[in-house]
C-alpha cells in the first residue's frame, strides 16, 4: 500500500472520526429538543455497549488481531475483518499500533500512554490513521507481517474508507437517524471511551485499582472499568498479553472471555492457561 494511498485513507477516516466525536453532543442536544428520538440514542448506546466495545474493539481488534489469543473458523475471520469498520480502523493498523504500545509501554515512544501527557493519550486515535506507515511510525519488530499476508485483513485495510462510506450510505438509505445515532455516534462513543478511559487505564491510581503482577510498566487493574469498558484488567494483560482470558485472580470476571470460549473460538485449539480463572 503506497504512502499516498495511506494519506488519502487517513484523511477520510480522520474526517469520520472527527465527525463521530462531534456527533456525541449533537445527539444529546437533539434528543433534549426531540424527546421522541430517545430510543435512537439508547439504541446507539446499546450498540456500543453490547457489540462495538466488547466484541469489535476488545475481542476482535485487541485479543484476536493484535495478540492472536485464539483461533476462529475462516468465515468468522472474514467477519471479524469486516466488523472493524464499526470501530473506524483496520485490523492491520490496530494490531501494528497496539504491538508498538506493548514494546514501548509507558515510555516516550508509547503511542497512547497518559504518562506522556493528556494530549498524547487522547491523540492515540489520531496516530492510528495519521501516523501509520511502515517506515516511519512503526519499526520492524512491530510491523504486522502476519496480517500483511492476510487477504481479508488487507482488503479492509486498503479499502477502509470506501467500506466506511458505503456503510454510512446504507444506513442513510434506511434512515438518517440510523446513520447518525447508529454508525457515526457509535464510532464516536467508542473513540471517546477509549481516549477518556485511557487516561486511567491503570496508570493513575484511582478508586478500586490494584496490581496483581510486578510489570515494567505502570498498568493497573480496575474491576468497574472492566464491567463498563471490557478492558479493565490492564495489569493482568501486560503480564500475560497473549491470554484470551484476562481474569487471573479470584473475584475477577472477564465477560469477553466467556464470549470467546463459548461462542466464537475453536474450542479444540483454545489454550487454557494455569494462571487464568477457570470459566
C-alpha positions in Angstrom: 0.0 0.0 0.0 1.6 3.3 -1.2 2.1 6.1 1.3 -0.1 8.4 -0.9 -2.9 5.9 -0.6 -2.4 5.7 3.2 -2.6 9.5 3.4 -5.9 9.6 1.4 -7.4 6.9 3.6 -6.1 8.8 6.7 -7.8 12.0 5.6 -11.1 10.3 5.0 -11.0 8.2 8.2 -9.9 11.3 10.2 -12.9 13.2 8.9 -15.1 10.3 10.0 -13.5 10.2 13.5 -13.8 14.0 13.9 -17.5 14.0 12.8 -18.2 11.0 15.1 -16.9 12.8 18.1 -18.9 15.9 17.2 -22.0 13.7 16.9 -22.0 12.9 20.6 -23.0 16.4 21.8 -25.2 16.8 18.7 -27.2 13.6 19.5 -27.5 14.5 23.2 -28.8 18.0 22.3 -31.1 16.6 19.6 -32.9 14.3 21.9 -33.3 17.1 24.5 -35.3 19.0 22.0 -36.8 16.0 20.3 -37.7 13.6 23.1 -39.4 11.1 20.8 -36.0 10.2 19.4 -34.6 9.0 22.8 -35.0 5.3 21.6 -32.5 6.1 18.8 -30.0 7.4 21.3 -30.5 4.4 23.6 -30.1 2.1 20.7 -26.8 3.7 19.7 -25.5 3.4 23.3 -26.6 -0.3 23.5 -24.9 -0.9 20.1 -21.6 0.3 21.5 -22.1 -1.4 24.9 -23.1 -4.8 23.5 -21.2 -5.0 20.2 -18.6 -2.3 19.3 -16.7 -2.1 22.6 -16.7 -5.6 24.0 -16.7 -7.6 20.7 -15.2 -5.4 18.0 -12.6 -3.5 19.9 -11.8 -5.8 22.8 -12.3 -9.3 21.4 -11.6 -8.8 17.6 -9.1 -6.0 17.2 -7.3 -6.4 20.5 -7.2 -10.1 21.5 -7.6 -11.7 18.1 -5.8 -9.5 15.6 -3.2 -7.9 17.9 -2.3 -10.9 20.0 -3.7 -14.0 18.3 -5.1 -15.2 21.6 -7.5 -17.6 19.9 -8.4 -19.1 16.6 -11.7 -18.9 14.7 -13.1 -20.5 11.6 -12.2 -18.9 8.2 -15.7 -17.3 7.7 -15.6 -15.8 11.2 -12.1 -14.4 10.5 -13.6 -12.6 7.5 -16.5 -11.4 9.6 -14.0 -10.0 12.2 -12.2 -8.2 9.5 -15.3 -6.5 8.1 -16.6 -5.7 11.6 -13.6 -3.5 12.2 -15.3 -0.8 10.1 -17.6 -0.2 13.1 -14.6 0.9 15.1 -13.3 3.1 12.2 -9.9 1.3 12.0 -8.5 -1.6 10.0 -7.2 -4.7 11.8 -3.8 -4.1 10.3 -3.4 -0.6 11.7 -4.9 -1.5 15.1 -2.5 -4.5 15.5 0.5 -2.5 14.4 0.0 0.3 16.9 -1.0 -1.9 19.7 2.1 -4.1 19.3 4.1 -1.0 19.2 2.4 0.1 22.5 3.4 -3.2 24.2 7.0 -2.9 23.1 7.3 0.7 24.4 4.7 0.7 27.2 4.8 3.9 29.3 7.9 5.2 27.6 8.1 8.4 25.4 7.5 6.2 22.4 4.3 4.7 23.7 1.5 6.0 21.3 -1.1 6.1 24.0 0.3 6.4 27.4 -1.1 9.2 29.7 2.3 9.4 31.3 3.3 11.4 28.2 0.5 13.9 28.9 -3.2 14.0 28.4 -2.9 15.3 24.8 -0.7 12.4 23.9 -3.2 9.9 25.3 -6.1 11.5 23.6 -4.2 11.7 20.3 -3.9 7.9 20.2 -6.7 7.5 17.6 -5.2 10.3 15.5 -1.9 8.4 15.4 -3.7 5.3 14.3 -4.5 6.9 11.0 -2.2 9.9 10.5 1.0 8.5 11.9 0.8 5.0 10.5 3.3 4.0 7.9 5.7 1.1 7.9 8.9 3.1 7.5 8.1 5.9 9.9 5.9 5.5 12.9 6.4 1.7 13.2 9.6 -0.3 13.5 10.2 -3.8 12.0 9.6 -5.5 15.3 6.0 -4.3 15.4 5.0 -4.3 11.7 2.2 -6.9 11.5 3.7 -9.0 8.7 1.2 -11.8 9.5 -1.7 -9.5 8.7 0.1 -8.0 5.7 -0.1 -11.6 4.2 -3.8 -11.9 5.2 -6.0 -11.2 2.2 -9.3 -10.4 4.1 -7.4 -8.1 6.6 -5.6 -6.3 3.8 -8.8 -5.9 1.8 -10.3 -4.0 4.7 -7.0 -2.1 5.3 -6.7 -0.9 1.7 -10.5 -0.1 1.3 -11.3 1.1 4.8 -12.5 4.5 3.7 -14.7 3.1 0.9 -16.2 0.4 3.3 -16.9 3.0 6.0 -18.5 5.4 3.5 -20.5 2.5 2.0 -21.8 1.6 5.4 -22.8 5.2 6.0 -24.7 5.3 2.7 -26.6 2.1 3.5 -27.5 3.5 6.9 -28.7 6.8 5.4 -30.9 4.9 2.8 -32.7 3.3 5.7 -32.9 6.4 7.9 -30.6 9.4 8.6 -31.2 8.7 12.3 -29.7 5.2 11.8 -26.7 6.9 10.2 -26.2 9.5 12.9 -27.3 7.6 16.1 -26.2 4.2 14.9 -23.0 4.3 12.9 -21.5 7.8 13.4 -22.5 8.1 17.1 -21.3 4.5 17.7 -17.9 5.2 16.3 -17.6 8.4 18.3 -18.7 7.0 21.6 -16.3 4.1 21.3 -13.4 6.5 20.4 -14.3 8.8 23.3 -14.4 6.0 25.8 -11.0 4.8 24.5 -9.5 8.2 24.9 -11.0 9.1 28.3 -10.7 5.8 30.0 -7.2 5.5 28.5 -6.3 8.3 30.9 -7.0 6.0 33.8 -6.0 2.8 32.1 -4.2 1.6 35.1 -1.7 4.4 35.0 -3.2 6.7 37.6 -4.2 5.4 41.0 -8.0 5.6 41.1 -10.7 4.1 43.2 -10.7 0.3 43.0 -7.4 0.0 41.1 -4.7 -2.6 42.0 -1.9 -4.7 40.6 -1.5 -8.5 40.5 1.8 -8.5 38.7 5.0 -6.5 39.0 5.3 -5.5 35.4 7.8 -3.0 34.0 5.0 -0.5 33.1 2.5 1.3 35.3 -0.5 -0.7 34.4 -3.3 -1.4 36.9 -6.5 -3.5 37.1 -9.8 -1.8 37.8 -12.9 -4.0 38.0 -15.5 -1.3 37.5 -13.7 -0.1 34.3 -13.7 -3.7 33.1 -17.5 -4.0 33.5 -18.0 -0.8 31.5 -15.2 -1.0 29.1 -14.3 -4.7 28.8 -10.6 -3.9 29.1 -10.2 -3.2 32.8 -7.6 -5.9 33.7 -4.7 -3.9 32.1 -2.1 -5.2 34.5 -3.1 -8.8 34.0 -3.0 -8.2 30.3 0.5 -6.7 30.3 1.8 -9.6 32.4 0.3 -12.2 30.0 -0.5 -10.4 26.8 -1.4 -13.5 24.8 -4.0 -14.8 27.2 -7.6 -14.7 25.8 -8.9 -14.7 29.4 -7.8 -11.7 31.3 -9.2 -12.7 34.7 -6.4 -14.1 36.8 -7.4 -13.7 40.4 -10.4 -14.7 42.4 -13.2 -12.2 42.0 -12.2 -11.1 38.6 -14.8 -11.7 35.8 -13.8 -11.2 32.2 -17.1 -11.5 30.4 -15.5 -11.1 26.9 -13.6 -14.4 27.7 -16.9 -16.2 28.0 -17.9 -15.0 24.6 -14.6 -16.2 23.2 -14.8 -19.6 24.7 -18.5 -20.4 24.3 -19.4 -18.6 21.1 -16.5 -17.6 18.8 -13.3 -19.6 19.3 -12.5 -23.0 18.1 -12.7 -24.8 21.4 -10.3 -27.6 20.4 -7.5 -25.1 19.8 -8.2 -22.8 22.7 -5.3 -22.9 25.2 -6.1 -23.0 28.9 -3.6 -21.0 31.0 -3.0 -22.2 34.6 -2.7 -18.5 35.8 -6.2 -17.7 34.4 -9.5 -18.2 36.2 -11.5 -21.2 35.1 -14.6 -20.4 33.2 
